[in-house]
Amino acid sequence: MRRQAAVLLCAVLLAGCSGAAVERPGIADGRARGPARGVNDTRRPPPVVDHVTTREPVVFLTYDDGAERDPRFVGLVRERRLPVSMFLTDSVVGPGYGHFARLRAVGASIQNHTLDHPALRGLPYAGQRAEICGQQHKLRSRFGVVPRLFRPPYGTYDATTLRAAADCGITAVVLWRASLNADGELAYTRGEPGLRAGDIISVPSDGTEPRTLAERTVRLLREIEKRGLRVGRLEDHLEGASARRAARN
């Protein structure tokens, strides 16, 4: 009887070990590992915005790349208490991070615009994630902050961009409805021309414009004020909009 029980126990143990081996194929050579998709699959892609729905008479000033480092712009942001958003590209900023630290000290926010400014649409996930997460790490090491907003270079993106952005901790992908051109005039991506409350404005800062960044911003502020608007902090309004969406859901 004892011998039969022992034989039966051995059979059960052997079957269990055999089953474990079948359930985990490929572990030894890494084929069964693959990307860790469990968390990513439940993470919602960030919204893409060029306008924020708000009852406040505000618009939002955003600056790309970081090529132009006009010291008078720092003074303007400080004097006017402008809550501007700077979307920085590491390869463009180069050794100029000190300038943006001064801007951050007077109220500007620092956000993500990739490491090397490639057009992301169509690139594989690994490449897009490296560009976005890589700049997240750079900005965290430089400023001690982790940006929540991301602007894709040239305003181009695809579903892979949104997935990569979410995996890098981005909560909103920011485009623009109005952009300041070389003539100092505003061009609109959609809708009727003319600024309206909630518009996100892109101000190029590639360092090649005839007017300095401070001069272009002063001229733009006159247009904003003429329309009875003021500059708001984009991050605060996007967080408020996100909270309202969550409450409705």
Sequence and secondary structure as in RCSB ss.txt:
>XXXX:A:sequence
MRRQAAVLLCAVLLAGCSGAAVERPGIADGRARGPARGVNDTRRPPPVVDHVTTREPVVFLTYDDGAERDPRFVG
LVRERRLPVSMFLTDSVVGPGYGHFARLRAVGASIQNHTLDHPALRGLPYAGQRAEICGQQHKLRSRFGVVPRLF
RPPYGTYDATTLRAAADCGITAVVLWRASLNADGELAYTRGEPGLRAGDIISVPSDGTEPRTLAERTVRLLREIE
KRGLRVGRLEDHLEGASARRAARN
>XXXX:A:secstr
 HHHHHHHHHHHHHHHHHHHHHHSTTTTTTTTT   HHHHTTS    EESB   SSSEEEEEEEE     HHHHH
HHHHHT   EEEE HHHHTTTHHHHHHHHHTT EEEE  SS    TT  HHHHHHHHHHHHHHHHHHHS    EE
  GGG   HHHHHHHHHTT  EEE  SEEE TTS EEESSSSSS  TTBEEEE   S SSS HHHHHHHHHHHHH
HTT EE  HHHHHHHHHHHHHHH 
